[in-house]
């Protein structure tokens, strides 16, 4: 139970920080990237660790490597779409990492606590059997332990469930920003246009 609780709060805090940084990078891209005169200049204005810079660099590499290689048989539109989708999928998988642990803890935590409850009641019945009578001093300790285990199970499961649902909702918002950026970037890459010619539609 201690491992579950520690893991739950670790994942909640780290994923919250990760999501906050991604959303902050999205705001930075909206403010600086789309006003740049070219894709390369726009990428240079983004933080080196930004996933949006990674998308731009992956898109540029896709257009550069398209000509003179075996992928010539794939049209530029399809090739760039494939490369950007792989990048978006990679970001999505990274953002989802750890959430499965929260879901597992949320669903199994109460049952682990219930097992402790059953174990406590078993010890209470054993004490009664040995004493031959049901006195309060024989059952108070084991029953108290059973109640404590039930409470601990709920204390572990509830934050995990709430954290999972909250982080999942924030993930959806963050990934919508990433997908919208990727779609706008794709349009620029396949059109060969310059970023300075005008802003593309972006997420609010």
N, C-alpha and C positions, 0 to 999 in steps of 0.2 A: 504493500500500500504506500509505503514511503517512496519507493521508486516511481510508482505511478503518479503520486502527487508532485514530486520533484520534476519528473519529465513533463507533466502537464503545464506547470507554470513556466518552465524553461521554453517550451515550444510556443506558448502564448506570447511571452515577452519577445522572443527572437523573431517570430513571424510578424508581430505588430511593428517592430522596428523595420523589418524588411519591406513590409507593405507601405509604411510611411515614407521610406526612402524612394520607393518606386513612384508613388504618387507625387512626391516632390520633384523627381526627375521628369515626370510628365508635365508638370507646370513649367519647369525650366525649358523643356522642348517647345511648349506652346509660345513662350515669351521670346526665345532667342533663335531656335532652329529655323523656324519658318520665315524669318526675315533675312536670312543669310543669302548671299548672291549665288551660291552653288552648294551642292550636296556636301562636298568635301569641307567647305568652310562651315557649313551648318553642323557637321559632325564634330569639328574642332571646338565648337562652342559648348559642346555637351561634356559632362563629367566623364572621365575615362572609364569609370565603373558603371556608367549608366547603361541600362538595357536598351535604351533608345539609340545610343551611339552604336551599340553592338548591332542593332537592326540595320542602321544606315551602312555600317561597314560591311555587313553580310550582303546587303543589297548591292553595294558597289562592286564587291568581289564577284557576285553573280553575273553582273553585266560585263565585267572585264574578262571573265573566264568563259563567256558564252561563245565567243568567236574563236575559230581555229582549234576547236577541241571536238571530242566525240559528241558533245551535247549540241553540236550544230543542228542535229536532226530534230532537236526540240526547239520550238519557237521561243523567242525571248520572253514573251508574256508568260508562257507556261513555266519556263525555267526560273524566272524571277519569283513567280508565285510559289513554286515548290521550295525555293531556298528561304524565302521570308516565312512561309508556313512552318518550316522546320525550326526556325529561330523562335517563332512565337510559341510553338509547342514546347521547346526547351525551356523557355521562360515560365510557361504555365506549369510544367512538371516541377520546376524548382519552387514555384510559389505554393504548390500543393503539398510539397514534402512536409512530413510531420503531422499533417491533418489526420491521416489514417490512425496515428497513435492516439490522438484525442478522441476519435470516434470509438476506438477499441476500449479505451479507459472509461468513456462515458457509458458504454454498454455492458462492460464486465465489472466495473467498480462496485455497483450495488450487490452483485452476486458474490464477490469476494467478501464484502462486509457481511452478507447473509451467511456465508460459510462460517465466519467467525461467530456469528450469532448462534448457529446450530452447535458449534463446538462448545460455546459457553453453556448452553442449555444442557448439553450432554454431561458436562462436568457437574452441573447442578443436580441432575438426576442421579449421577454416580454417587455424589455426596449424600444424597437422601437415602440411597440404597445401602450405603455403608453404615450410616447412622441409624437407619431403621425408622426414622421419623423426619417429617418435613419441617424443620425448625428454620427460622429466618437466618440464623448465623451460618447455616450450612449452604443456603442457596443465594444469599445476598451477593457474595463475591463473584461467583460464576455468572449470575444473571446480570450483574453490573458490567462485567467484561463483555457479555453478549450485546448489551445496549451500546457500549462504547464502540464496538466493532461495527455495529449498524450505522452509528453516527459517522464514523470514519469513512465507511464506504460511500455514504452520501456526500461527505465533504470532498471526496476525491472525484466522484462522478459528476456532480452538479457543475463545478467550474469547467470540467472537460467538455460537457455538452454545450454549455453557454459559450465557451471559448471557441469550440468548433463551429457553431452556427454564426458567431460574430465574424470570425476570420474568413469563413467561407463567403459571407456577404461582401466583406472588404476585398477579398480576392477577385470576385466578379467585377467589382467596380474598377479595380486596378487593371485587370486583363482586358476590360472593354477599352480602356485608354490605350493599351498596347496594341490591340487589334485595329483600332481606328487609326493610330499612327502608322501601322504597317500597311493598311489599305491606301492611305494617302501617299506614303513613300512608294508603294508599288506603282501608283499612277504616274508619279514623277519619273521613276526609273524607266518604265516602258515607253513613256512619251518622249523621253530625251529632253524635256523642258528644263528650264532653270528655276531654281527655287525663288529667286528674286522677282520672277514674273508675276507672282501672286500667291496668296495663301490658299491652301487646300482646306476643305471642311475638316474640322477637328471636333473631338469630343468636348462637351462642356465641362 
